[in-house]
Amino acid sequence: MAPVEEAATVRYADAAGLPDALRGADVLFVWDFLSTAVPDAWPAADRLQWLHIASAGVDPVMFPGLRDSDVTLTNSRGVFDNPIAEYVLGLIIAFAKDFAGSLDLQRAGTWRHRETERVGGKRALIVGTGPIGRTIARMLTAAGLSVAGVGRRARDGDPDFGTVHASDDLAEHIDWADYVVAIAPLTEKTKGMFDRRMFGAMKRAARFINVGRGELVVTEDLVDALRAGELAGAALDVFETEPLPGESPLWTMDNVLLSPHMSGDVVGWKDTLVEVFVGNFQKWLAGERLDNVVDKELGYVPMGAGPPYQEDRK
């Protein structure tokens, strides 16, 4: 943050101190991307021009006051693309090769030969066609899977997905997939999109992977579907309530892999998030177009809104 501190007066604040820090501020950098403090502090934002959030998802700050204002919103698109894609590929391999079962048997001192599944030739439906979804598609394709996407509108000939189905038609195509990967942005339209009906439409041998937002899923419906054998398993990195409550049945289900919202968090990720903000801050000082400007009606960065961060830009 040194370049920012040299060029501007910087105030650091927690949730309680945010209203005081916002008064007279031109720029707000939301470092705690899960915080819900910004809506409550918003009346103090008397001259704010730009808000940047240290995440790809912007749902924590998509409240009416910001949406209806002239404040520019940017996110940290691009930082998490490759790490999350690697994580998804790792989960698919873990399911196919039953690594969890091998670890359980190792701990029990049991020698039990089993057969595992192939990864090559399987089908993955990626729900969310933004930069992270595209990176997942490319990585899974390289591993031998066939991929298709689900986005706002249907199209053929997409360079990463081949075929993209409209999100309104998801239930008609979800049974094609051996793996369904949720990476869609959280909007009013996508909230709860994976519900009883959607899980019931999946084939029974399929696995569901959520690395997007917990609120994309109706958790009770997912638990019921897993118990009923309507799908073979689930890998969840995000949840409706975080941390996941200790009484959740997901903790003890044999066909579920859990992780604490860490799929994109690799060594050095926090430094990279700061670099993204500093780069955009220097553009803001120079009066240049900012990278990763969010369309506040859509709730995400549309194509062409500035290049996402890439590691080779360093």
C-alpha positions as CSV (number, residue, x, y, z in Angstrom):
1,M,0.0,0.0,0.0
2,A,3.0,2.3,0.1
3,P,2.3,3.9,-3.3
4,V,-1.2,4.8,-2.1
5,E,0.0,6.1,1.3
6,E,2.5,8.3,-0.6
7,A,-0.2,9.8,-2.8
8,A,-3.2,10.1,-0.5
9,T,-4.4,10.3,3.1
10,V,-5.2,6.7,4.1
11,R,-7.5,5.8,6.9
12,Y,-7.7,2.2,8.2
13,A,-11.0,1.2,9.9
14,D,-12.9,-1.8,11.2
15,A,-16.6,-2.2,10.9
16,A,-17.3,0.0,13.9
17,G,-15.1,2.8,12.7
18,L,-16.1,2.7,9.1
19,P,-18.7,5.6,9.2
20,D,-16.1,8.0,10.6
21,A,-13.5,6.9,8.1
22,L,-16.0,7.2,5.1
23,R,-16.7,10.9,5.8
24,G,-14.8,12.9,3.2
25,A,-13.3,9.9,1.6
26,D,-13.0,9.6,-2.2
27,V,-12.1,5.9,-2.4
28,L,-13.1,2.9,-0.3
29,F,-11.1,-0.3,-0.5
30,V,-13.2,-3.1,1.1
31,W,-10.5,-5.5,2.2
32,D,-12.8,-7.8,4.2
33,F,-14.9,-9.0,1.3
34,L,-17.3,-10.9,3.5
35,S,-18.1,-7.9,5.7
36,T,-21.6,-6.5,5.8
37,A,-20.5,-3.2,7.3
38,V,-20.7,-1.0,4.2
39,P,-24.5,-0.7,3.8
40,D,-24.8,0.4,7.4
41,A,-22.0,3.0,7.0
42,W,-23.2,4.2,3.6
43,P,-25.0,7.4,4.8
44,A,-21.5,8.7,5.8
45,A,-20.2,8.4,2.3
46,D,-20.6,12.1,1.4
47,R,-18.1,12.3,-1.4
48,L,-17.2,8.8,-2.4
49,Q,-16.3,8.2,-6.1
50,W,-15.0,4.7,-6.2
51,L,-15.4,1.5,-4.2
52,H,-13.0,-1.5,-4.8
53,I,-13.6,-4.9,-3.2
54,A,-10.9,-7.5,-2.6
55,S,-12.9,-10.3,-4.2
56,A,-14.4,-11.4,-7.5
57,G,-17.9,-11.6,-6.1
58,V,-19.5,-8.2,-5.2
59,D,-22.7,-9.4,-3.5
60,P,-21.7,-8.1,-0.1
61,V,-21.8,-4.5,-1.4
62,M,-24.6,-4.8,-3.9
63,F,-27.2,-2.9,-1.8
64,P,-29.6,-0.4,-3.2
65,G,-27.7,2.7,-2.0
66,L,-24.6,1.7,-3.9
67,R,-26.5,0.4,-6.9
68,D,-28.4,3.6,-7.3
69,S,-25.4,5.9,-6.8
70,D,-22.8,7.3,-9.2
71,V,-20.1,5.5,-7.3
72,T,-17.9,3.3,-9.5
73,L,-17.6,-0.3,-8.3
74,T,-14.6,-2.5,-9.2
75,N,-13.6,-6.0,-8.1
76,S,-10.5,-8.1,-8.1
77,R,-11.4,-10.2,-11.1
78,G,-8.5,-12.4,-12.3
79,V,-6.7,-13.0,-9.0
80,F,-8.5,-16.3,-8.3
81,D,-9.0,-17.8,-11.7
82,N,-6.1,-20.3,-11.9
83,P,-6.2,-21.3,-8.2
84,I,-9.9,-22.0,-8.3
85,A,-9.6,-23.9,-11.5
86,E,-6.8,-26.0,-10.0
87,Y,-9.0,-26.7,-7.0
88,V,-11.9,-27.9,-9.1
89,L,-9.7,-30.2,-11.1
90,G,-8.2,-31.5,-7.8
91,L,-11.7,-32.2,-6.5
92,I,-12.7,-34.1,-9.6
93,I,-9.6,-36.2,-9.4
94,A,-10.2,-36.8,-5.7
95,F,-13.7,-38.1,-6.4
96,A,-12.7,-40.2,-9.4
97,K,-9.7,-41.8,-7.6
98,D,-11.5,-42.0,-4.2
99,F,-8.6,-40.4,-2.3
100,A,-10.9,-39.8,0.7
101,G,-11.6,-43.6,0.9
102,S,-7.9,-44.4,0.6
103,L,-7.1,-42.1,3.5
104,D,-9.8,-43.6,5.6
105,L,-8.5,-47.1,4.9
106,Q,-4.9,-46.0,5.6
107,R,-5.9,-44.6,9.0
108,A,-7.7,-47.8,9.8
109,G,-4.7,-49.9,8.7
110,T,-6.8,-51.7,6.1
111,W,-5.5,-53.1,2.8
112,R,-8.4,-53.1,0.4
113,H,-8.0,-53.1,-3.3
114,R,-10.5,-51.1,-5.3
115,E,-11.1,-49.9,-8.8
116,T,-11.4,-46.2,-9.5
117,E,-13.0,-44.1,-12.2
118,R,-11.4,-42.4,-15.2
119,V,-11.3,-38.6,-15.4
120,G,-10.8,-38.4,-19.2
121,G,-14.0,-38.7,-21.1
122,K,-16.2,-37.4,-18.3
123,R,-18.5,-34.4,-18.8
124,A,-18.5,-31.2,-16.8
125,L,-21.2,-28.6,-16.9
126,I,-19.8,-25.2,-15.6
127,V,-22.5,-22.9,-14.4
128,G,-21.0,-19.4,-14.8
129,T,-19.1,-18.3,-17.9
130,G,-17.0,-15.5,-16.4
131,P,-13.2,-15.5,-16.3
132,I,-13.1,-18.1,-13.5
133,G,-15.5,-20.4,-15.3
134,R,-13.6,-20.1,-18.5
135,T,-10.3,-20.9,-16.7
136,I,-12.0,-24.0,-15.2
137,A,-13.3,-25.0,-18.6
138,R,-9.8,-24.8,-20.2
139,M,-8.2,-26.7,-17.3
140,L,-10.8,-29.5,-17.4
141,T,-10.6,-29.7,-21.2
142,A,-6.8,-30.2,-20.9
143,A,-7.4,-33.0,-18.4
144,G,-9.6,-34.8,-21.0
145,L,-13.1,-33.9,-19.8
146,S,-15.8,-32.6,-22.2
147,V,-17.2,-29.3,-21.0
148,A,-20.2,-27.1,-21.6
149,G,-21.2,-23.8,-20.0
150,V,-24.3,-22.2,-18.6
151,G,-24.7,-18.5,-18.9
152,R,-27.2,-15.7,-19.5
153,R,-27.8,-16.6,-23.1
154,A,-27.4,-19.7,-25.2
155,R,-24.7,-19.9,-27.9
156,D,-22.6,-22.3,-29.9
157,G,-18.9,-22.0,-30.9
158,D,-17.7,-20.5,-27.7
159,P,-13.9,-20.7,-27.6
160,D,-13.7,-22.2,-24.1
161,F,-17.1,-24.0,-23.6
162,G,-18.1,-24.9,-27.1
163,T,-21.8,-24.9,-26.2
164,V,-23.3,-22.5,-23.7
165,H,-26.8,-23.1,-22.5
166,A,-29.1,-20.4,-21.2
167,S,-29.4,-20.4,-17.4
168,D,-33.2,-20.5,-17.8
169,D,-32.8,-23.9,-19.5
170,L,-30.4,-25.4,-16.9
171,A,-32.8,-28.1,-15.8
172,E,-33.1,-29.4,-19.3
173,H,-29.3,-29.9,-19.7
174,I,-28.0,-30.7,-16.2
175,D,-28.5,-34.5,-16.7
176,W,-25.7,-34.4,-19.4
177,A,-23.0,-33.9,-16.8
178,D,-21.0,-36.2,-14.6
179,Y,-19.8,-33.1,-12.7
180,V,-21.7,-29.9,-12.2
181,V,-19.5,-26.9,-11.2
182,A,-21.2,-23.8,-9.7
183,I,-19.2,-20.6,-10.2
184,A,-22.0,-18.2,-11.1
185,P,-22.1,-14.7,-9.5
186,L,-24.7,-14.3,-6.8
187,T,-27.6,-12.2,-8.1
188,E,-31.4,-12.2,-7.4
189,K,-31.7,-14.6,-10.4
190,T,-29.1,-17.1,-9.3
191,K,-29.8,-17.2,-5.6
192,G,-31.1,-20.7,-4.7
193,M,-30.8,-21.9,-8.3
194,F,-29.6,-25.3,-7.1
195,D,-32.7,-26.5,-5.4
196,R,-34.7,-29.7,-5.1
197,R,-35.8,-29.6,-8.7
198,M,-32.3,-29.1,-10.0
199,F,-30.8,-31.8,-7.9
200,G,-33.6,-34.2,-8.9
201,A,-32.8,-33.5,-12.6
202,M,-29.1,-34.5,-12.2
203,K,-28.1,-38.1,-13.0
204,R,-27.6,-40.2,-9.9
205,A,-23.9,-40.8,-10.6
206,A,-23.1,-37.1,-10.9
207,R,-21.2,-35.0,-8.4
208,F,-21.9,-31.3,-7.5
209,I,-19.1,-28.8,-6.9
210,N,-19.7,-25.4,-5.5
211,V,-16.9,-22.9,-5.6
212,G,-19.1,-19.9,-6.3
213,R,-21.3,-18.6,-3.5
214,G,-23.1,-20.6,-0.8
215,E,-26.4,-18.9,-1.5
216,L,-26.5,-20.4,-4.9
217,V,-27.6,-23.6,-3.2
218,V,-30.6,-24.5,-1.1
219,T,-28.6,-26.5,1.4
220,E,-31.5,-28.5,2.9
221,D,-32.4,-29.6,-0.6
222,L,-28.8,-30.7,-1.3
223,V,-28.7,-32.7,1.9
224,D,-32.0,-34.4,1.1
225,A,-30.7,-35.2,-2.5
226,L,-27.5,-36.7,-1.1
227,R,-29.3,-38.8,1.4
228,A,-31.8,-40.0,-1.2
229,G,-29.0,-41.0,-3.6
230,E,-30.2,-38.6,-6.2
231,L,-26.5,-37.6,-6.8
232,A,-23.3,-39.4,-6.0
233,G,-21.5,-36.7,-4.0
234,A,-20.8,-33.0,-3.5
235,A,-17.7,-30.9,-2.9
236,L,-18.5,-27.6,-1.2
237,D,-16.1,-24.7,-0.6
238,V,-18.8,-22.1,0.2
239,F,-21.9,-22.2,2.3
240,E,-25.1,-20.3,3.0
241,T,-23.8,-19.8,6.6
242,E,-20.1,-19.4,7.2
243,P,-18.5,-20.9,9.2
244,L,-20.6,-24.0,8.5
245,P,-22.6,-24.7,11.7
246,G,-21.3,-27.6,13.8
247,E,-24.7,-29.3,13.7
248,S,-24.8,-29.4,9.9
249,P,-25.3,-32.9,8.6
250,L,-22.8,-32.1,5.8
251,W,-19.9,-32.6,8.2
252,T,-20.5,-36.4,8.6
253,M,-21.7,-37.4,5.1
254,D,-19.4,-39.9,3.5
255,N,-20.0,-38.6,0.0
256,V,-19.2,-34.9,0.8
257,L,-15.9,-33.1,0.7
258,L,-15.8,-29.8,2.6
259,S,-13.4,-26.9,2.7
260,P,-13.6,-23.5,4.5
261,H,-14.0,-21.0,1.6
262,M,-10.3,-21.4,0.5
263,S,-10.4,-22.6,-3.1
264,G,-8.8,-19.4,-4.4
265,D,-6.5,-18.7,-1.5
266,V,-3.0,-19.7,-2.5
267,V,0.3,-18.5,-1.0
268,G,0.7,-14.8,-1.7
269,W,-2.9,-14.1,-2.6
270,K,-3.3,-11.2,-0.2
271,D,-0.3,-9.4,-1.7
272,T,-1.8,-9.9,-5.1
273,L,-5.1,-8.4,-4.0
274,V,-3.2,-5.3,-2.8
275,E,-1.3,-5.1,-6.2
276,V,-4.6,-5.1,-8.1
277,F,-6.0,-2.2,-6.0
278,V,-2.7,-0.2,-6.2
279,G,-2.7,-0.6,-10.0
280,N,-6.2,0.6,-10.3
281,F,-5.5,3.5,-7.8
282,Q,-2.7,4.7,-10.0
283,K,-5.1,4.7,-13.0
284,W,-7.7,6.6,-10.9
285,L,-5.1,9.3,-10.0
286,A,-4.2,9.6,-13.7
287,G,-7.8,9.9,-14.7
288,E,-7.6,6.7,-16.8
289,R,-10.2,4.0,-17.2
290,L,-10.3,1.6,-14.3
291,D,-10.0,-2.2,-14.7
292,N,-12.7,-4.5,-13.6
293,V,-15.6,-2.1,-13.5
294,V,-18.7,-3.9,-12.3
295,D,-22.1,-3.4,-14.1
296,K,-24.2,-2.7,-11.0
297,E,-27.4,-3.9,-12.7
298,L,-25.8,-7.2,-13.7
299,G,-23.8,-7.7,-10.5
300,Y,-20.5,-8.6,-12.3
301,V,-17.9,-7.3,-14.7
302,P,-19.1,-7.6,-18.3
303,M,-16.7,-8.6,-21.0
304,G,-14.6,-5.6,-22.2
305,A,-14.6,-3.7,-18.9
306,G,-10.9,-3.7,-18.5
307,P,-8.4,-6.6,-18.4
308,P,-8.4,-8.9,-15.3
309,Y,-5.3,-9.3,-13.3
310,Q,-2.9,-11.9,-14.8
311,E,0.2,-13.2,-13.1
312,D,2.3,-12.4,-16.2
313,R,1.5,-8.7,-15.8
314,K,3.9,-8.4,-13.0
